[in-house]
Amino acid sequence: MSLADLKEDEGLPKADRKPFRAWSYDVPQTDLYIPRLAAGKQKWFAAITRAGSSQQYARVLVLAEDTKTKKWEMVSTVDIDDPQQLPQIVLDQDGYATAVDPASTKLAAPVDVMRAAVGDNFATGGEQTGRKVFAPTKASEQQVKVHQSVNKFGTRGTTRFTAEKPEYPDAYALKTSAGTLVVFSHTHAQHDASTTPGLRIMPEKHDRAWLGTSPRPAFTYRFTCSDVAAVPSTPDPSALLGYGCRRTDAAAAGPSTAV
């Protein structure tokens, strides 16, 4: 359970809180990818876990050492929509993976380009850069569908999405047989506003840890997300293989109508 999940639970009635279940994985079905890193670089490694009767579920994990405390932390977990799309990570003769600079301009899509493209998927439905940087995949199309929810209020209100400065700018990349596998995060915001005089929006139950129960004319929600993409060695579109988002903040705008 993430810190965002714990915060969200604080605003729910006890009857609506789901019991916490510790997450675990099957070690025999887990592959570790440890890169050779230069002295002074942050230490990290990746793991891919698989589950299901035919290993139809896969998750990419990244664990990194905190340079101050020297403790290891899980900094990213992303579920893969289709494990068959995962490229093969290249190992050297000693069994080590090869780390790649995710910001390198030698990549077909450096991480900042992909981060902006993901933001565009939410903001415009991929019309500006999203559909140019990413080939059609389930993950990309799902982000576009989120953008298409902008009409949920009909003529009574508006919803718009904007890309935000990433809360966690670090990214991790490994060489694959077809290019590079990149794990990164992005942050985006959702702005809901009433356009009808006197009409207020009621916070949904999962938002109440941040917003309470007072209706307001506008709300802004902040989401922190993890993404994983396969970048080809050729100048072709990259493939977004999976992503996951958590609401990490929300704020109200306008006068309260609470009694």
N, C-alpha and C positions, 0 to 999 in steps of 0.2 A: 504494500500500500504506500502510495506516495504522500508527501507532505500536503499536496493539493487535495488528495482524497481525504486525509485526516481533517483538513480545514473545512471541506465541504460537509463532512459528517457532523461537524459542530452545529451546523444550522438546521439539521434534520431532527424531527421528533425521534425519540428512541425506537419507536416501533418501525420506523423506516430505515434504520441503520442496519446495514448488512454486517453480519459477524465477520470479523477479520480472519482470513485464512492465509497462513504463511505460504509464500510462493516457493515452489521447489522444482527441480528438473532432474531428468534421468542422466546421471553422469556417463554411462556407456554410450548414450546417444548425443554426447556433447563433444564438439571439436574445438580445440584451443588454437589460436593463432597468435604467436608471440613474435613481435618484430624485433629485429636488431636495431638498437637506438644509439645514437651518438652520446658520448659522455656529456652530462649536463642537461640532456633532454628529459622531459617528463616521461616517466615509465608508464606504459599502458599495454594492454593486450585485449584481443577480441575473442569472443566465443560464439559459436552457433549451436543452439540446442534444437533438438527435434523431438516431436511427440506424436502420438496417434498410432493407430494400428498399422498404418503404412507410412509413418513419418510424414504425414501430410501437413503438419504444423511446424513452423520454424520461427526462431527468434534470434536476433542478433544482439549480443550484449557487449558493452565496452566497459572495462574496469581500468581505472587510472589511479596512480599513487599521488596523494596530496603532498606537494613539495614541502609544506610546512610541518604537517603532523606525521608524515611518512606512513600514513595509513592508506589502505586501499579502499576505494569507493566505486560503486557501480554508477557510472555517469550517464549511461544510456541503455535503454532496452527498447527494441523495435520489433514488432511482429511482422513477418514477411507474408504478403498476400498469397504468393505462389512459390513454394520452395524450389520448384523447377527453374525459376528465373534466376536463382542465386548463381553468380559466376563462380568458377573454381578459383580459390585463392592459391597463389603460387607459393611453394615452399622451396627453400634452397636445399643443398645436399645435407645440411645439418638439421633440417626440419624447421627452420625459422622462416617466418613470413617477412615480406619486404614492406616497410612503411613508405608511404608516398606523401608528399606535401599536398594537402587538399586545396591549398590556395594557389598552387602553381599554375601559371598561365599556359604551361605546356599541356595541361589537361583540356579535353574537349569542352568541359564545363567546370571551371574552378568553383569552389564551394560558395563563394559570394554570388556567383551567377546563378547557381541552383537555388540558393536561399531567396534571391530576388524573384526567381521564377515561381517558387512555391508561394511566395507572398502574392504574386500576380494571379495565380490560380484562384486564391480566395478573393482577391480584390476585383478582378475583372473577368474571372472565368477562364483565365489563360490567354486572353485576347492579345495582350501586348508581348509578353515574353514566355509565359508558361508553356504554351503549345509549341513554341519554337525550341525551347531547351529540352523539354521532355517528350518522349514518345508516348502514345496513349497506353496507359496501364490502369489497373484497377485503382491504385492509390491516387494517381493524378486525376482520374475522372471523379473520384470521390471528393477531392478538394474542389473541383469545379461544381459539383452538385451542392456543396456547402454554399458557394457563391450564389447559386441559383435560388437559395432559400430567401433571398432579399425581399421577396414579395409576400412574406408570411403575414404581414399586417394589411395587405390589400392597399386600399387608398387611405387608410387611417394612420399609417406610419411608415417609416423607412428603416431599412437595415443596410449597413454598408460595412465592408471589411477593409482594413488597412494593414500593411506590413509595418512592424515595429522593429526597433533596434533589438537584436537578439540578447536575451538575458544571459545565455551561455554561448559565447562565441567560439569555443573550442570545437574542432572537428578532427576526425580520425579517418585515415585512409590506408588501404592495403592493396598491393598489386594483385591483379587477377590475370587469368589466362587471356582475357578479352579486354583488359583495361584496368580499371580501378574501382574498388568498392569504397564508398564514402559514407560515413555516419556523421550527421550534423544535427543541429537543432535550429529552430526558428521560432519567432514570436509574432503573433498577429493579434489584432484587436477587432472586436465586433461592436458596432455602435447602433443601438436601437433607439429610435425617437418617435414620439407621437407627432403627427402633423395635423391632428384635429383639436381645435381649441377645447380645453376642459378635459380631454381624454388623458388618462394616465395608464402607465404600464405596471402591472403587478409582478413583482419578482417571482420567478419560478422557485420551487422548493430547493432545487440544487444550488440556487444562487444566494440563498438567505444567510449563509454564514458571512457573506460580504455585504449584502444589501439590506438585510432585515426584511420586514414585511410591508414597508411603506411604499405605496404606489408613487411613481415619479414620471415626469414627461420624457425622461431619457436615461439610458444606462449605457455604460461602456464596459465591456468584458475583455479581459486579457487572457490569452492562451499561450502556454509554453509547450512546444511540440518537439518530438524527435523524429528524424527522417533518415532513411537509408536509400542510397541510389547507386546504380551501376553506371559508371562512366566509360564509354567505349574508347579504345585506343585510336579509333578513326574519328573524323570530324562529323559524327552523326549525333542525333539526339540521345540524351541519357534516358535511363529508365528509373523512375521512382518506384522502388520495390515495396515500400510500406512506410507508414507514419502513424504516430499516435499523439494525441493532444490532451492536455489537462487545463482546466480553468484555474488560473493562479491569482487572479485579482478581478475585482469589479468595483465600479463606482457609479454613483447616481448624479444626475444633474437636474437642476430645477427645483422648485418648492415642493415639499412633501404635502400629501393630502391626508396624512394620518390624523386621526382625531385625538 
